[in-house]
Amino acid sequence: MEFFAIPISILISILTYLAWRNGRWMKESHQDTMAVLDRIEKGHTEARKEMAETLKYIAQLIVSEGEKTRQIIKVQI
């Protein structure tokens, strides 16, 4: 029985170390993933702002072109 106790103790020590190292790696991976997700969210926010500005510009352009068209139609009538 003592013959098996030493190898089992060594295996338990190895498994404990591997579990500890894996936990540390998982924590680092989680932090890296969260950083990437934050960057993606910031990119989406910036893209939304740019899209809103573009839509405002297009709306102003449509209004100004509509006014020009109305003036041309009034002149021709």
C-alpha positions in Angstrom: 0.0 0.0 0.0 2.9 2.4 0.8 4.2 1.6 -2.7 1.2 3.3 -4.3 1.0 6.2 -1.8 4.1 8.0 -3.2 3.2 7.9 -6.9 -0.4 8.9 -6.0 0.9 11.9 -4.0 3.1 12.9 -6.9 0.3 12.6 -9.4 -2.0 14.7 -7.1 0.7 17.4 -6.8 1.1 17.5 -10.6 -2.6 17.7 -11.2 -2.9 20.4 -8.6 -0.2 22.5 -10.3 -1.8 22.0 -13.7 -5.2 23.0 -12.4 -3.7 26.1 -10.8 -1.9 27.0 -14.0 -5.0 26.4 -16.1 -7.0 28.6 -13.9 -4.5 31.4 -14.3 -4.5 31.0 -18.0 -8.3 31.0 -18.1 -8.3 34.3 -16.1 -5.9 35.9 -18.5 -7.9 34.7 -21.5 -11.1 36.1 -20.0 -9.4 39.5 -19.5 -8.1 39.4 -23.1 -11.5 38.5 -24.4 -13.2 41.3 -22.5 -10.7 43.8 -23.8 -11.4 42.7 -27.4 -15.2 43.0 -26.7 -14.7 46.5 -25.3 -12.8 47.5 -28.4 -15.5 46.1 -30.6 -18.2 47.9 -28.7 -16.3 51.2 -29.0 -16.0 50.6 -32.7 -19.7 50.0 -33.0 -20.4 53.2 -31.0 -18.2 55.2 -33.2 -19.7 53.7 -36.4 -23.2 54.6 -35.1 -22.1 58.2 -34.5 -20.7 58.4 -38.0 -23.8 56.8 -39.5 -26.0 59.3 -37.7 -23.9 62.3 -39.0 -24.0 60.9 -42.5 -27.8 60.5 -42.3 -28.2 64.1 -41.1 -26.0 65.3 -44.0 -28.1 63.3 -46.5 -31.3 64.7 -45.0 -30.0 68.2 -45.3 -28.9 67.5 -48.9 -32.3 66.2 -49.8 -34.0 69.3 -48.3 -31.7 71.7 -50.1 -32.1 69.9 -53.4 -35.9 69.9 -52.9 -35.8 73.6 -52.4 -33.7 74.1 -55.6 -36.2 71.9 -57.5 -39.2 73.9 -56.2 -37.5 77.2 -57.2 -36.8 75.8 -60.7 -40.4 74.7 -61.0 -41.7 78.1 -59.9 -39.5 79.9 -62.4 -40.7 77.7 -65.3 -44.4 78.2 -64.4 
